[in-house]
Amino acid sequence: MPMRTECKHFESRSYPSGDTVRKCNLDLAPHAPWRCPDDCPKYERRLADAAWTHGSLIVSATPPEPDGLDDGSVEAVLDAAEDILNEVAGSVMQELAEERERGERGGRLRRLFRRRGDS
């Protein structure tokens, strides 16, 4: 099923560079911006956009589907990326906890952006 632009969880945003983001705000469309799941449990038709200001632009056309969307390769790449992030997250959280225990304020970022003359 193509992206349901009438769903209240669909968002499209265009940038001055000409790039457009088309996504599900609930992250339930693994094949965004091309497809929504056929039986999405959170699909809700957008009834009204109260207090929104709409521009004169129309939602851009859906880009063509890439080759291999149905063979599982997209999911494999996304799963591998998620595994990498999950692996790194633990060590980052541990570093932050250690910095807090030592009483360091700002940690690595503070050291990186420290003004000359500060110790």
N, C-alpha and C positions, 0 to 999 in steps of 0.2 A: 504494500500500500504506500503511495507517495506521502510525503510529509503533509500532515493535516494542518494547513495554515489557519483553519477556523477553530483549532483547539486552543483553549485558554492557556495552555502550557507552552505553546509554540512562540518563539521569539525570533524576529529577524531584525538585524541592525546593520545599517550601511555606514561606512566610514568615508572620510574625504578622499582617501586613496583609491576608492572604488571597490574595495573589498566589502563583502557582505557575509555576515554570520547568520546562519539559519540553524536553530537548535531547539531541543526540548529542554525547558528549564528544570525538569525533574530528572534529566539524564536517563530517560527510559527508551530513547530511540538509538540503539547501538549503531544503526546505519545512517544517522543524520549526517549530512543534510538531505540524503536521498530518500529515506524511507522511515515510516513509523511502523511499529509492530502492528500486525493485522488485528490482534485482539488486545490492544493496550488497556490495562485495567484502570488507568487514570484519565482516559480520554474524557474531556468535558467540552462541549461546544461553547465557544465564547459568546456570551449573550450581549454584553455591552461593555464599552470601554469608557467608563465614567471618568471625567476630568482629564482625559488624555488629549493631547494635541497631536493631530495627525498631519503629516506633511503631504505634499502633493505627489510624492513618489509612490509607486506601486511596488509590492514585494517582488523582488527579482525572480526570474525564472529559476527553477530548480536546476542545478548543474547536472550534466550527464553522469550516469552511474559509471564508476570505474570498473574495469575488468576484474573479476575475482571477488565480487561482493558476496556471492553465494557459496564460495568454496571454503569458507572458514578462515581464510588468510587474514582478513581484517580483524576478526576476533582474536586470532593468535598473536598478532602484533600488539593489540591493545592489552591483552592479558600479560604479555611479556613486559610491556611498559609499566603496568600496574605492579607486577612482581618486583621490578627494580625500585619503584617508589616505596613500596612497602618495606623492602629490605633496608633502604637508606633511612626511612623515617625513624626506625628504632634507634639507630646510632645518633641521629640528630637530637632526638628527645633526650638521650642519655647525656650528650654533651651539654645541652641546656641545663639539665638538672645538676650536673657537676659544676657548671659556672655559677648557678644560683647558690649551691652549697658553699662555694668559695667566696661568695659575696661580691662577685664581679658584676658590675652594672654595664649592660650593653654588650659585654662579651666580645665576640669576634668583630662585629660591626663597629663597635666603639673603637677598638684597636685599629681597625682599618681606616677609619675616618678621623682619627685623633689629630688635633692641630699640632703643628710643630712647636716644640718647647714643652708640651704636656708630657708627663711621665706616666 
